[in-house]
Amino acid sequence: MEINKGTYGNQNISALLIQGLESSYLISNSKNIDVVIRRYALLNSIIDDIKPFSDSDLLVSSLSYAIDKYKNDYPARGVDDEKISMLFRPREFNMIAYYLRSLANCISGFSKQKMEEIKLLKMEKAKKERVKEIIDTIDKVRLELKTYCHSDDKYNITVQALDELEKQASVLLQATRIIS
């Protein structure tokens, strides 16, 4: 979205900021890697669009309105300091570190959910399919990390955690074969 700073009004910036809050919530809470990837791309675009306003009163008033509206529309969702900082100081906010943490949280939640499903399944084929889903999702996360987060200081430890998750999934599959 291309912005003309001279004609971009409070309402338009507020709408972008609300989309930013919604996207950051989904990125932080989703177990679906495709949602995280798509919403991060949208959030990155929003951040780029609001950067020209980062030193203006227009951003301050728009963010205040956006937070109030967001809290009204989604009373169960909080607006934490990280989300505010991301939108209020878009030039200083470390999007790479944020994305790395979000990817790690997503795969962790997804893997735990699938591993619990595997424990409850009876058929070997269904168990293998769940393990394949975990491994395929780990591969997607690895690609995203390598493409966008390789410069972050937590990159290597995050990749090691992915390796461990993959091992856990394989061990779980082996254990279910023995029990079956």
N, CA, C and O of each residue as an XYZ file, in Angstrom:
720
protein
N       0.844     -1.173      0.000
C       0.000      0.000      0.000
C       0.889      1.236      0.000
O       1.723      1.401      0.890
N       0.721      2.085     -0.967
C       1.520      3.304     -1.095
C       0.813      4.435     -0.349
O      -0.398      4.613     -0.472
N       1.573      5.179      0.410
C       0.993      6.249      1.217
C       1.465      7.600      0.722
O       2.647      7.794      0.435
N       0.548      8.516      0.627
C       0.871      9.907      0.367
C       0.704     10.619      1.698
O      -0.417     10.887      2.128
N       1.823     10.925      2.352
C       1.787     11.477      3.702
C       0.929     12.738      3.804
O       0.303     12.985      4.835
N       0.903     13.525      2.745
C       0.148     14.761      2.781
C      -1.353     14.564      2.855
O      -2.044     15.411      3.420
N      -1.889     13.477      2.307
C      -3.335     13.289      2.282
C      -3.807     12.122      3.142
O      -4.997     11.808      3.158
N      -2.902     11.485      3.847
C      -3.274     10.331      4.655
C      -3.814     10.822      5.978
O      -3.084     11.441      6.751
N      -5.072     10.560      6.252
C      -5.710     11.088      7.445
C      -5.690     10.147      8.626
O      -5.269      8.995      8.521
N      -6.152     10.654      9.750
C      -6.194      9.927     11.012
C      -6.974      8.622     10.885
O      -6.550      7.591     11.406
N      -8.112      8.664     10.196
C      -8.942      7.466     10.052
C      -8.202      6.356      9.317
O      -8.270      5.194      9.716
N      -7.503      6.705      8.256
C      -6.780      5.701      7.474
C      -5.628      5.091      8.268
O      -5.408      3.881      8.225
N      -4.901      5.928      8.985
C      -3.805      5.412      9.801
C      -4.367      4.558     10.926
O      -3.806      3.509     11.242
N      -5.457      4.986     11.530
C      -6.086      4.192     12.595
C      -6.497      2.817     12.075
O      -6.317      1.811     12.761
N      -7.042      2.776     10.879
C      -7.439      1.486     10.289
C      -6.217      0.582     10.090
O      -6.277     -0.618     10.357
N      -5.129      1.158      9.627
C      -3.888      0.374      9.488
C      -3.410     -0.142     10.840
O      -3.013     -1.300     10.967
N      -3.452      0.716     11.836
C      -2.990      0.327     13.174
C      -3.867     -0.765     13.776
O      -3.360     -1.669     14.441
N      -5.165     -0.692     13.553
C      -6.063     -1.752     14.032
C      -5.722     -3.069     13.336
O      -5.675     -4.120     13.975
N      -5.485     -3.009     12.023
C      -5.050     -4.224     11.306
C      -3.732     -4.734     11.872
O      -3.523     -5.943     11.972
N      -2.851     -3.824     12.238
C      -1.580     -4.218     12.843
C      -1.780     -4.924     14.170
O      -1.133     -5.934     14.445
N      -2.679     -4.392     14.997
C      -2.976     -5.038     16.285
C      -3.595     -6.413     16.080
O      -3.231     -7.374     16.758
N      -4.535     -6.505     15.140
C      -5.173     -7.795     14.856
C      -4.146     -8.802     14.340
O      -4.128     -9.955     14.770
N      -3.304     -8.363     13.427
C      -2.293     -9.260     12.855
C      -1.294     -9.715     13.909
O      -0.940    -10.893     13.966
N      -0.839     -8.786     14.743
C       0.135     -9.176     15.767
C      -0.475    -10.148     16.770
O       0.219    -11.030     17.278
N      -1.764     -9.996     17.060
C      -2.428    -10.967     17.943
C      -2.431    -12.356     17.303
O      -2.082    -13.345     17.947
N      -2.827    -12.420     16.036
C      -2.872    -13.707     15.347
C      -1.486    -14.329     15.219
O      -1.321    -15.534     15.406
N      -0.503    -13.514     14.903
C       0.871    -14.012     14.783
C       1.339    -14.587     16.114
O       1.976    -15.639     16.145
N       1.034    -13.919     17.192
C       1.489    -14.342     18.519
C       0.740    -15.550     19.066
O       1.252    -16.244     19.944
N      -0.459    -15.812     18.562
C      -1.296    -16.836     19.182
C      -1.674    -18.006     18.281
O      -2.287    -18.964     18.752
N      -1.329    -17.952     17.020
C      -1.756    -19.007     16.104
C      -0.840    -20.229     16.158
O       0.371    -20.112     16.346
N      -1.445    -21.391     15.990
C      -0.703    -22.646     15.839
C      -0.646    -23.052     14.375
O      -0.123    -24.115     14.040
N      -1.178    -22.214     13.512
C      -1.208    -22.485     12.078
C      -0.102    -21.669     11.399
O      -0.175    -20.442     11.335
N       0.911    -22.358     10.900
C       2.074    -21.678     10.336
C       1.706    -20.817      9.139
O       2.298    -19.755      8.943
N       0.751    -21.246      8.343
C       0.356    -20.457      7.177
C      -0.275    -19.124      7.592
O      -0.061    -18.107      6.933
N      -1.042    -19.125      8.668
C      -1.617    -17.879      9.196
C      -0.494    -16.959      9.663
O      -0.512    -15.762      9.376
N       0.477    -17.507     10.377
C       1.585    -16.705     10.886
C       2.364    -16.079      9.723
O       2.690    -14.892      9.760
N       2.656    -16.862      8.713
C       3.422    -16.370      7.560
C       2.662    -15.262      6.829
O       3.223    -14.207      6.535
N       1.382    -15.508      6.538
C       0.589    -14.501      5.815
C       0.405    -13.222      6.627
O       0.535    -12.118      6.097
N       0.106    -13.375      7.897
C      -0.121    -12.202      8.743
C       1.172    -11.422      8.985
O       1.142    -10.199      9.125
N       2.296    -12.118      9.034
C       3.565    -11.408      9.191
C       3.846    -10.556      7.949
O       4.310     -9.422      8.065
N       3.568    -11.095      6.777
C       3.758    -10.318      5.545
C       2.870     -9.064      5.579
O       3.319     -7.972      5.233
N       1.622     -9.229      5.995
C       0.716     -8.084      6.105
C       1.234     -7.090      7.144
O       1.258     -5.885      6.897
N       1.643     -7.594      8.294
C       2.134     -6.713      9.357
C       3.376     -5.950      8.903
O       3.520     -4.763      9.194
N       4.258     -6.623      8.200
C       5.453     -5.952      7.678
C       5.069     -4.815      6.742
O       5.676     -3.744      6.782
N       4.078     -5.039      5.913
C       3.589     -4.011      4.996
C       2.997     -2.834      5.776
O       3.231     -1.675      5.435
N       2.244     -3.136      6.803
C       1.649     -2.089      7.641
C       2.743     -1.273      8.325
O       2.682     -0.044      8.360
N       3.737     -1.964      8.864
C       4.848     -1.280      9.534
C       5.550     -0.343      8.544
O       5.852      0.805      8.872
N       5.802     -0.839      7.343
C       6.435      0.012      6.324
C       5.571      1.236      6.005
O       6.087      2.334      5.796
N       4.260      1.032      5.971
C       3.346      2.131      5.645
C       3.268      3.196      6.735
O       3.054      4.370      6.434
N       3.439      2.802      7.993
C       3.327      3.798      9.069
C       4.669      4.436      9.430
O       4.699      5.424     10.163
N       5.763      3.895      8.935
C       7.077      4.475      9.252
C       7.180      5.960      8.932
O       7.769      6.699      9.722
N       6.635      6.437      7.807
C       6.742      7.877      7.525
C       6.068      8.757      8.590
O       6.352      9.952      8.669
N       5.193      8.184      9.393
C       4.453      8.947     10.393
C       5.014      8.770     11.801
O       4.441      9.282     12.764
N       6.127      8.051     11.931
C       6.601      7.668     13.260
C       6.976      8.851     14.152
O       7.023      8.700     15.373
N       7.236      9.996     13.588
C       7.570     11.167     14.397
C       6.460     12.218     14.407
O       6.700     13.384     14.719
N       5.256     11.797     14.066
C       4.185     12.794     13.954
C       3.117     12.630     15.031
O       2.918     11.548     15.585
N       2.447     13.726     15.304
C       1.329     13.696     16.246
C       0.178     12.861     15.692
O      -0.614     12.296     16.445
N       0.101     12.795     14.381
C      -0.948     12.016     13.729
C      -0.866     10.542     14.136
O      -1.891      9.906     14.380
N       0.345     10.006     14.208
C       0.503      8.607     14.624
C       0.096      8.428     16.086
O      -0.553      7.441     16.433
N       0.469      9.361     16.928
C       0.132      9.274     18.353
C      -1.382      9.245     18.543
O      -1.903      8.374     19.240
N      -2.084     10.186     17.932
C      -3.542     10.232     18.106
C      -4.219      9.033     17.431
O      -5.198      8.497     17.949
N      -3.701      8.623     16.292
C      -4.275      7.467     15.597
C      -4.078      6.189     16.398
O      -4.981      5.355     16.471
N      -2.902      6.032     17.000
C      -2.630      4.827     17.797
C      -3.515      4.792     19.036
O      -4.025      3.736     19.409
N      -3.694      5.929     19.664
C      -4.567      5.992     20.835
C      -5.985      5.554     20.464
O      -6.592      4.745     21.166
N      -6.504      6.084     19.374
C      -7.836      5.707     18.898
C      -7.871      4.208     18.542
O      -8.810      3.503     18.912
N      -6.853      3.733     17.829
C      -6.818      2.335     17.385
C      -6.813      1.375     18.576
O      -7.503      0.355     18.557
N      -6.042      1.699     19.605
C      -5.989      0.837     20.796
C      -7.344      0.803     21.485
O      -7.814     -0.267     21.870
N      -7.975      1.957     21.645
C      -9.306      2.006     22.278
C     -10.321      1.195     21.478
O     -11.098      0.428     22.045
N     -10.309      1.369     20.167
C     -11.249      0.633     19.314
C     -10.967     -0.863     19.375
O     -11.894     -1.665     19.483
N      -9.711     -1.239     19.307
C      -9.325     -2.651     19.361
C      -9.779     -3.287     20.684
O     -10.348     -4.379     20.691
N      -9.525     -2.602     21.787
C      -9.944     -3.117     23.101
C     -11.460     -3.241     23.180
O     -11.978     -4.173     23.794
N     -12.173     -2.302     22.558
C     -13.630     -2.357     22.539
C     -14.115     -3.526     21.678
O     -15.037     -4.243     22.066
N     -13.499     -3.714     20.520
C     -13.905     -4.784     19.606
C     -13.488     -6.170     20.106
O     -14.174     -7.159     19.850
N     -12.377     -6.234     20.810
C     -11.835     -7.519     21.286
C     -11.502     -7.413     22.775
O     -10.327     -7.391     23.139
N     -12.511     -7.348     23.637
C     -12.242     -7.127     25.063
C     -11.408     -8.223     25.735
O     -10.761     -7.964     26.749
N     -11.413     -9.428     25.192
C     -10.644    -10.515     25.805
C      -9.157    -10.469     25.430
O      -8.334    -11.142     26.050
N      -8.828     -9.684     24.429
C      -7.436     -9.575     23.971
C      -6.783     -8.353     24.597
O      -7.373     -7.275     24.661
N      -5.586     -8.541     25.043
C      -4.849     -7.406     25.589
C      -4.007     -6.723     24.519
O      -3.759     -7.272     23.445
N      -3.583     -5.530     24.841
C      -2.625     -4.818     23.995
C      -1.396     -4.596     24.868
O      -1.374     -3.720     25.733
N      -0.370     -5.416     24.617
C       0.817     -5.348     25.465
C       1.819     -4.314     24.947
O       1.660     -3.750     23.864
N       2.845     -4.088     25.749
C       3.866     -3.094     25.412
C       4.562     -3.394     24.093
O       4.924     -2.477     23.356
N       4.752     -4.679     23.792
C       5.424     -5.042     22.544
C       4.617     -4.584     21.330
O       5.180     -4.039     20.380
N       3.315     -4.801     21.359
C       2.466     -4.382     20.239
C       2.460     -2.857     20.097
O       2.523     -2.325     18.989
N       2.385     -2.178     21.221
C       2.399     -0.714     21.188
C       3.733     -0.210     20.645
O       3.770      0.687     19.802
N       4.809     -0.783     21.126
C       6.139     -0.374     20.664
C       6.310     -0.619     19.165
O       6.873      0.209     18.449
N       5.813     -1.770     18.705
C       5.911     -2.113     17.289
C       5.245     -1.050     16.423
O       5.779     -0.665     15.383
N       4.091     -0.584     16.850
C       3.320      0.358     16.046
C       3.685      1.823     16.315
O       3.557      2.672     15.433
N       4.136      2.108     17.527
C       4.472      3.482     17.883
C       5.891      3.852     17.451
O       6.164      4.998     17.093
N       6.776      2.879     17.488
C       8.171      3.101     17.106
C       8.580      2.085     16.029
O       9.465      1.260     16.254
N       7.939      2.152     14.878
C       8.183      1.127     13.855
C       9.609      1.101     13.316
O      10.073      0.067     12.837
N      10.295      2.218     13.389
C      11.683      2.248     12.886
C      12.641      1.524     13.830
O      13.635      0.949     13.388
N      12.344      1.552     15.119
C      13.242      0.956     16.114
C      12.897     -0.493     16.455
O      13.744     -1.238     16.947
N      11.660     -0.885     16.195
C      11.213     -2.221     16.606
C      11.930     -3.304     15.805
O      12.082     -3.184     14.589
N      12.368     -4.361     16.488
C      13.099     -5.456     15.847
C      12.105     -6.508     15.334
O      11.741     -7.440     16.051
N      11.683     -6.338     14.097
C      10.713     -7.257     13.493
C      11.291     -8.656     13.302
O      10.556     -9.641     13.371
N      12.590     -8.753     13.064
C      13.216    -10.066     12.852
C      13.130    -10.900     14.126
O      12.745    -12.069     14.083
N      13.487    -10.302     15.253
C      13.416    -11.025     16.528
C      11.967    -11.397     16.860
O      11.694    -12.487     17.362
N      11.050    -10.478     16.572
C       9.627    -10.739     16.807
C       9.144    -11.931     15.970
O       8.437    -12.805     16.471
N       9.532    -11.955     14.703
C       9.117    -13.042     13.818
C       9.722    -14.365     14.265
O       9.041    -15.390     14.254
N      10.975    -14.356     14.652
C      11.620    -15.579     15.126
C      10.872    -16.139     16.339
O      10.574    -17.332     16.389
N      10.571    -15.282     17.309
C       9.819    -15.737     18.497
C       8.447    -16.262     18.118
O       7.982    -17.266     18.657
N       7.808    -15.576     17.188
C       6.460    -15.981     16.768
C       6.480    -17.328     16.063
O       5.612    -18.167     16.304
N       7.450    -17.539     15.203
C       7.579    -18.838     14.529
C       7.843    -19.946     15.543
O       7.259    -21.026     15.461
N       8.720    -19.671     16.490
C       9.038    -20.668     17.522
C       7.806    -20.999     18.361
O       7.554    -22.166     18.659
N       7.036    -19.977     18.742
C       5.811    -20.218     19.525
C       4.797    -21.014     18.722
O       4.145    -21.912     19.255
N       4.662    -20.692     17.456
C       3.708    -21.375     16.587
C       4.041    -22.857     16.472
O       3.175    -23.705     16.684
N       5.283    -23.175     16.139
C       5.642    -24.589     15.946
C       5.594    -25.352     17.263
O       5.265    -26.538     17.282
N       5.912    -24.694     18.341
C       5.833    -25.354     19.646
C       4.384    -25.729     19.965
O       4.106    -26.865     20.350
N       3.464    -24.778     19.808
C       2.051    -25.062     20.073
C       1.477    -26.090     19.123
O       0.734    -26.980     19.534
N       1.824    -25.967     17.846
C       1.348    -26.914     16.836
C       1.848    -28.326     17.139
O       1.077    -29.284     17.087
N       3.126    -28.451     17.452
C       3.711    -29.775     17.720
C       3.096    -30.413     18.958
O       2.785    -31.604     18.956
N       2.921    -29.635     20.004
C       2.300    -30.170     21.225
C       0.891    -30.680     20.934
O       0.504    -31.760     21.381
N       0.134    -29.889     20.180
C      -1.231    -30.284     19.827
C      -1.225    -31.596     19.041
O      -1.993    -32.507     19.351
N      -0.373    -31.694     18.036
C      -0.323    -32.902     17.197
C       0.183    -34.102     17.974
O      -0.292    -35.218     17.763
N       1.146    -33.891     18.873
C       1.664    -35.006     19.670
C       0.596    -35.546     20.614
O       0.524    -36.753     20.848
N      -0.223    -34.666     21.149
C      -1.343    -35.115     21.980
C      -2.339    -35.923     21.143
O      -2.854    -36.943     21.601
N      -2.607    -35.471     19.928
C      -3.492    -36.218     19.026
C      -2.924    -37.601     18.742
O      -3.657    -38.590     18.738
N      -1.634    -37.668     18.505
C      -0.980    -38.950     18.191
C      -1.178    -39.936     19.333
O      -1.444    -41.115     19.100
N      -1.050    -39.461     20.555
C      -1.204    -40.339     21.725
C      -2.602    -40.958     21.787
O      -2.777    -42.058     22.312
N      -3.590    -40.247     21.252
C      -4.973    -40.716     21.331
C      -5.395    -41.579     20.134
O      -6.409    -42.274     20.185
N      -4.609    -41.524     19.071
C      -4.973    -42.260     17.858
C      -4.675    -43.748     18.000
O      -3.757    -44.149     18.716
N      -5.461    -44.550     17.310
C      -5.284    -46.001     17.360
C      -4.598    -46.536     16.103
O      -3.820    -47.487     16.171
N      -4.888    -45.927     14.969
C      -4.371    -46.459     13.710
C      -2.973    -45.912     13.407
O      -2.711    -44.714     13.518
N      -2.100    -46.821     13.026
C      -0.713    -46.482     12.700
C      -0.635    -45.447     11.573
O       0.179    -44.524     11.628
N      -1.474    -45.603     10.563
C      -1.453    -44.681      9.427
C      -1.772    -43.249      9.871
O      -1.124    -42.302      9.424
N      -2.760    -43.091     10.743
C      -3.140    -41.762     11.238
C      -2.002    -41.149     12.062
O      -1.752    -39.945     11.993
N      -1.328    -41.980     12.829
C      -0.195    -41.495     13.624
C       0.930    -41.008     12.714
O       1.525    -39.958     12.956
N       1.211    -41.774     11.675
C       2.256    -41.384     10.719
C       1.900    -40.076     10.032
O       2.767    -39.230      9.815
N       0.619    -39.905      9.687
C       0.180    -38.663      9.039
C       0.404    -37.455      9.947
O       0.818    -36.395      9.479
N       0.132    -37.613     11.245
C       0.336    -36.503     12.185
C       1.823    -36.180     12.316
O       2.206    -35.011     12.363
N       2.657    -37.212     12.375
C       4.100    -36.977     12.451
C       4.575    -36.266     11.188
O       5.406    -35.361     11.255
N       4.043    -36.680     10.033
C       4.409    -36.020      8.774
C       3.973    -34.554      8.799
O       4.709    -33.689      8.323
N       2.791    -34.260      9.346
C       2.342    -32.872      9.471
C       3.321    -32.063     10.320
O       3.654    -30.926      9.983
N       3.777    -32.653     11.413
C       4.738    -31.962     12.283
C       6.030    -31.689     11.519
O       6.543    -30.570     11.536
N       6.548    -32.704     10.857
C       7.815    -32.552     10.139
C       7.678    -31.560      8.989
O       8.573    -30.743      8.774
N       6.579    -31.618      8.250
C       6.361    -30.661      7.158
C       6.283    -29.225      7.683
O       6.811    -28.303      7.061
N       5.632    -29.044      8.813
C       5.520    -27.713      9.401
C       6.874    -27.236      9.924
O       7.220    -26.062      9.790
N       7.626    -28.140     10.511
C       8.988    -27.793     10.949
C       9.811    -27.341      9.753
O      10.569    -26.375      9.850
N       9.670    -28.028      8.629
C      10.401    -27.630      7.415
C      10.007    -26.228      6.949
O      10.864    -25.448      6.534
N       8.700    -25.905      7.018
C       8.249    -24.548      6.654
C       8.868    -23.499      7.579
O       9.317    -22.440      7.142
N       8.876    -23.832      8.875
C       9.444    -22.897      9.852
C      10.940    -22.720      9.593
O      11.455    -21.603      9.641
N      11.630    -23.818      9.320
C      13.071    -23.735      9.009
C      13.318    -22.794      7.821
O      14.231    -21.968      7.853
N      12.508    -22.927      6.792
C      12.667    -22.093      5.608
C      12.427    -20.615      5.939
O      13.188    -19.748      5.511
N      11.377    -20.336      6.694
C      11.101    -18.958      7.102
C      12.242    -18.391      7.946
O      12.670    -17.253      7.749
N      12.724    -19.196      8.881
C      13.833    -18.753      9.733
C      15.076    -18.459      8.899
O      15.729    -17.430      9.071
N      15.384    -19.373      8.005
C      16.582    -19.211      7.172
C      16.451    -17.994      6.264
O      17.419    -17.261      6.059
N      15.271    -17.781      5.727
C      15.043    -16.684      4.793
C      15.008    -15.324      5.491
O      15.586    -14.360      4.988
N      14.339    -15.233      6.640
C      14.086    -13.936      7.250
C      14.773    -13.685      8.592
O      14.904    -12.532      9.004
N      15.208    -14.729      9.275
C      15.683    -14.551     10.651
C      17.121    -15.005     10.880
O      17.581    -15.019     12.022
N      17.826    -15.370      9.844
C      19.175    -15.926     10.005
C      20.152    -14.964     10.685
O      21.162    -15.406     11.232
N      19.872    -13.674     10.659
C      20.770    -12.702     11.281
C      20.499    -12.506     12.775
O      21.281    -11.844     13.459
N      19.410    -13.068     13.284
C      19.072    -12.879     14.695
C      19.982    -13.733     15.576
O      20.363    -14.841     15.201
N      20.321    -13.209     16.742
C      21.229    -13.929     17.634
C      20.617    -15.202     18.225
O      21.346    -16.033     18.768
N      19.312    -15.368     18.132
C      18.666    -16.586     18.648
C      18.370    -17.594     17.533
O      17.706    -18.604     17.768
N      18.850    -17.327     16.349
C      18.597    -18.208     15.200
C      19.089    -19.635     15.458
O      18.322    -20.586     15.306
N      20.339    -19.793     15.838
C      20.913    -21.137     16.004
C      20.208    -21.935     17.090
O      19.935    -23.122     16.910
N      19.913    -21.300     18.202
C      19.233    -22.025     19.286
C      17.809    -22.405     18.876
O      17.297    -23.439     19.304
N      17.178    -21.584     18.059
C      15.829    -21.889     17.577
C      15.865    -23.070     16.615
O      14.992    -23.936     16.668
N      16.854    -23.115     15.746
C      17.009    -24.242     14.820
C      17.286    -25.531     15.609
O      16.777    -26.594     15.254
N      18.080    -25.439     16.662
C      18.328    -26.609     17.512
C      17.042    -27.093     18.170
O      16.818    -28.297     18.295
N      16.207    -26.163     18.586
C      14.915    -26.536     19.183
C      14.031    -27.241     18.155
O      13.308    -28.176     18.496
N      14.087    -26.797     16.902
C      13.335    -27.471     15.835
C      13.840    -28.902     15.645
O      13.046    -29.829     15.484
N      15.149    -29.074     15.664
C      15.725    -30.419     15.547
C      15.223    -31.320     16.673
O      14.901    -32.488     16.453
N      15.161    -30.762     17.880
C      14.685    -31.529     19.036
C      13.208    -31.895     18.890
O      12.811    -33.013     19.219
N      12.399    -30.968     18.402
C      10.980    -31.258     18.163
C      10.816    -32.390     17.151
O       9.977    -33.275     17.322
N      11.615    -32.349     16.110
C      11.561    -33.392     15.087
C      11.929    -34.755     15.678
O      11.305    -35.766     15.354
N      12.938    -34.774     16.541
C      13.333    -36.020     17.210
C      12.207    -36.529     18.107
O      11.914    -37.725     18.125
N      11.582    -35.628     18.843
C      10.485    -36.010     19.730
C       9.338    -36.637     18.945
O       8.751    -37.630     19.377
N       9.025    -36.061     17.803
C       7.949    -36.599     16.972
C       8.302    -38.006     16.492
O       7.448    -38.892     16.489
N       9.537    -38.213     16.093
C       9.969    -39.528     15.626
C       9.960    -40.550     16.755
O       9.552    -41.695     16.560
N      10.409    -40.135     17.930
C      10.406    -41.028     19.092
C       8.964    -41.403     19.457
O       8.679    -42.561     19.760
N       8.076    -40.437     19.427
C       6.670    -40.702     19.736
C       6.098    -41.714     18.764
O       5.363    -42.617     19.165
N       6.425    -41.572     17.504
C       5.954    -42.519     16.511
C       6.496    -43.919     16.798
O       5.752    -44.896     16.711
N       7.764    -44.027     17.135
C       8.368    -45.312     17.467
C       7.696    -45.925     18.687
O       7.409    -47.122     18.709
N       7.444    -45.097     19.709
C       6.798    -45.582     20.935
C       5.401    -46.083     20.670
O       4.983    -47.072     21.272
N       4.665    -45.433     19.788
C       3.298    -45.878     19.507
C       3.313    -47.188     18.738
O       2.373    -47.974     18.856
N       4.330    -47.440     17.968
C       4.451    -48.718     17.256
C       4.653    -49.877     18.218
O       4.116    -50.968     18.028
N       5.439    -49.614     19.256
C       5.726    -50.656     20.246
C       4.467    -50.992     21.034
O       4.192    -52.160     21.311
N       3.701    -49.958     21.396
C       2.477    -50.154     22.192
C       1.393    -50.830     21.381
O       0.641    -51.648     21.910
N       1.302    -50.497     20.092
C       0.210    -51.004     19.242
C       0.236    -52.483     19.074
O      -0.620    -53.041     18.387
